[in-house]
Amino acid sequence: MEILQVVLQVILAITSLLLTLLILLHKGRGGGVSDMFGGGVTSSLGSSGVAERNLNRITVILGLIWITTIIVLGLLTKFTTGI
């Protein structure tokens, strides 16, 4: 069980970092964090509608993996400690 917890914690850390990066890559719609960096980088990366849709899909899938990992870790912790 301890190996499973370590694997899930590593997955949680990786998905957390990737989610942060992907969310910052999204096209700014004005007044957000993307405008703080000038908006030039985000507009060139998100200029295509297909690229933005793919970025949305990847972000949603990664978010679902992140939420599932948190729930499984919580259940694993609850049933391991017996609380």
Backbone bond lengths (Angstrom), bond angles and torsions (degrees), N, CA, C in turn:
res aa  C-N    CA-C-N  psi(-1)  N-CA   C-N-CA  omega(-1)  CA-C   N-CA-C  phi
1 M - - - 1.450 - - 1.524 111.99 -
2 E 1.334 116.15 -33.01 1.463 118.65 -178.57 1.524 110.88 -67.99
3 I 1.329 116.85 -33.52 1.466 119.91 178.30 1.520 109.93 -66.07
4 L 1.340 116.73 -40.91 1.458 121.12 178.42 1.525 110.82 -62.48
5 Q 1.326 117.14 -41.09 1.459 120.35 178.46 1.521 111.29 -64.08
6 V 1.311 117.63 -41.19 1.468 120.92 179.39 1.527 110.08 -65.42
7 V 1.327 116.88 -42.73 1.466 120.32 179.19 1.528 110.16 -62.70
8 L 1.328 116.94 -44.33 1.461 120.32 179.41 1.531 111.87 -65.70
9 Q 1.319 117.57 -35.82 1.465 119.87 177.41 1.524 111.61 -67.75
10 V 1.326 116.93 -36.23 1.467 120.10 176.60 1.526 110.02 -67.25
11 I 1.339 116.70 -43.24 1.469 120.42 177.03 1.519 110.21 -61.00
12 L 1.328 117.47 -40.79 1.460 121.53 178.79 1.522 111.47 -62.96
13 A 1.310 117.43 -42.13 1.467 120.68 179.70 1.524 111.00 -65.91
14 I 1.329 116.82 -43.76 1.470 120.05 -179.09 1.524 111.02 -65.96
15 T 1.338 116.73 -45.38 1.466 118.93 179.95 1.517 112.03 -66.61
16 S 1.322 117.85 -32.13 1.462 120.36 177.52 1.526 110.73 -64.23
17 L 1.322 116.55 -45.15 1.465 119.95 178.82 1.528 111.32 -65.56
18 L 1.328 116.88 -44.21 1.458 119.97 179.87 1.523 112.01 -64.45
19 L 1.337 117.27 -39.62 1.460 120.08 177.72 1.518 111.04 -62.56
20 T 1.318 116.93 -41.56 1.460 120.24 178.68 1.524 110.61 -61.00
21 L 1.323 116.60 -45.98 1.461 120.22 179.78 1.530 111.98 -64.98
22 L 1.324 117.15 -43.59 1.461 120.01 -178.67 1.523 111.98 -66.23
23 I 1.315 117.38 -38.19 1.461 119.99 179.11 1.523 110.25 -66.10
24 L 1.321 116.99 -37.67 1.461 119.57 177.92 1.529 112.42 -70.76
25 L 1.322 118.18 -21.77 1.455 121.54 178.79 1.526 113.73 -78.83
26 H 1.327 117.41 -16.73 1.455 120.35 -177.63 1.521 111.22 -60.66
27 K 1.320 114.62 150.98 1.460 120.90 179.80 1.528 109.47 -64.25
28 G 1.314 114.83 130.22 1.458 119.35 178.93 1.512 111.17 -72.78
29 R 1.299 116.09 139.66 1.460 120.28 177.19 1.517 110.40 -108.91
30 G 1.341 115.05 24.14 1.456 119.97 174.64 1.508 112.72 102.12
31 G 1.327 115.81 127.66 1.453 121.79 171.71 1.511 115.65 76.03
32 G 1.312 119.28 11.19 1.458 120.62 -177.39 1.509 112.62 -102.58
33 V 1.319 114.77 -164.83 1.457 121.38 179.96 1.523 110.43 -65.01
34 S 1.335 116.66 -31.42 1.462 119.18 -178.60 1.523 111.64 -65.03
35 D 1.321 118.35 -30.19 1.466 121.08 177.24 1.520 111.95 -73.58
36 M 1.312 117.60 -21.11 1.446 121.27 -179.77 1.533 110.66 -65.84
37 F 1.338 116.60 -29.68 1.456 120.86 -179.02 1.519 112.00 -98.06
38 G 1.303 117.96 16.12 1.451 121.12 176.72 1.513 114.20 96.27
39 G 1.299 118.36 -20.71 1.460 121.50 177.26 1.515 114.27 77.49
40 G 1.327 119.48 -9.06 1.465 121.34 -178.15 1.509 112.84 -68.02
41 V 1.309 117.11 -39.43 1.459 120.64 -178.40 1.519 110.13 -70.30
42 T 1.305 117.67 -44.16 1.460 120.02 -176.98 1.513 111.45 -70.47
43 S 1.332 118.43 -33.53 1.457 118.59 -178.79 1.525 111.24 -71.65
44 S 1.321 118.06 -32.15 1.459 119.06 178.67 1.522 111.20 -75.42
45 L 1.330 117.35 -33.19 1.462 119.59 179.00 1.522 111.32 -76.82
46 G 1.294 117.94 -34.25 1.453 120.93 -176.23 1.506 113.15 -104.63
47 S 1.329 117.99 21.22 1.457 120.31 -175.65 1.526 111.78 -70.03
48 S 1.312 117.51 -30.24 1.456 121.16 -179.02 1.524 109.91 -88.41
49 G 1.315 115.18 140.43 1.460 119.55 177.19 1.514 111.91 -66.63
50 V 1.327 116.19 -34.21 1.466 120.45 179.87 1.528 110.12 -68.22
51 A 1.321 116.21 -41.79 1.466 119.69 179.51 1.525 110.86 -63.81
52 E 1.318 117.25 -40.03 1.470 120.48 179.34 1.528 110.71 -66.92
53 R 1.330 117.05 -40.04 1.469 119.75 178.53 1.519 111.25 -66.32
54 N 1.326 117.25 -40.41 1.460 120.14 177.27 1.519 110.98 -65.45
55 L 1.323 116.85 -38.96 1.461 120.86 177.07 1.526 110.19 -63.51
56 N 1.325 116.86 -39.55 1.469 120.48 176.74 1.525 111.11 -62.85
57 R 1.333 116.68 -44.80 1.468 120.20 -179.16 1.528 111.57 -63.05
58 I 1.321 115.83 -45.20 1.464 119.67 -179.74 1.525 110.37 -63.28
59 T 1.335 116.46 -40.26 1.464 120.29 179.80 1.523 111.26 -64.62
60 V 1.318 117.26 -42.11 1.472 120.53 179.73 1.524 110.62 -65.70
61 I 1.324 117.36 -44.53 1.470 120.85 179.78 1.527 110.43 -62.84
62 L 1.327 116.38 -43.58 1.464 120.32 178.80 1.527 110.96 -65.32
63 G 1.330 116.58 -36.56 1.461 120.20 176.43 1.521 112.37 -64.31
64 L 1.320 116.44 -39.68 1.470 119.71 177.25 1.523 111.61 -65.88
65 I 1.330 116.78 -39.95 1.466 120.12 176.07 1.522 110.18 -62.99
66 W 1.327 116.75 -41.19 1.467 122.56 179.85 1.533 110.95 -61.87
67 I 1.328 116.57 -47.44 1.471 121.06 -179.21 1.532 110.35 -65.49
68 T 1.335 117.01 -42.81 1.460 120.74 179.17 1.524 111.13 -61.95
69 T 1.325 116.47 -41.29 1.465 120.49 179.08 1.518 110.87 -62.77
70 I 1.327 117.40 -41.62 1.470 120.83 178.97 1.523 110.67 -63.87
71 I 1.333 116.67 -43.32 1.471 119.85 -179.24 1.527 110.84 -64.84
72 V 1.332 117.08 -44.77 1.470 120.41 -179.94 1.523 110.68 -64.18
73 L 1.336 117.24 -41.28 1.470 119.93 177.26 1.524 111.34 -62.93
74 G 1.322 116.97 -40.38 1.462 120.41 178.17 1.517 112.53 -64.38
75 L 1.337 116.27 -44.52 1.462 119.82 178.45 1.525 111.67 -65.85
76 L 1.317 115.68 -39.76 1.461 120.71 178.71 1.523 110.88 -63.16
77 T 1.311 115.94 -42.17 1.469 120.52 178.39 1.525 111.21 -66.22
78 K 1.334 116.09 -41.29 1.467 120.32 -179.11 1.517 111.46 -63.59
79 F 1.318 117.34 -46.21 1.452 119.62 -175.91 1.531 112.75 -80.35
80 T 1.325 117.43 -20.49 1.457 119.85 177.39 1.525 110.73 -76.95
81 T 1.337 116.38 -40.38 1.481 119.54 -178.78 1.515 111.67 -82.66
82 G 1.329 118.69 -22.08 1.457 121.04 177.51 1.521 113.95 79.78
83 I 1.324 117.49 22.47 1.478 120.43 -179.74 1.508 109.19 -79.62
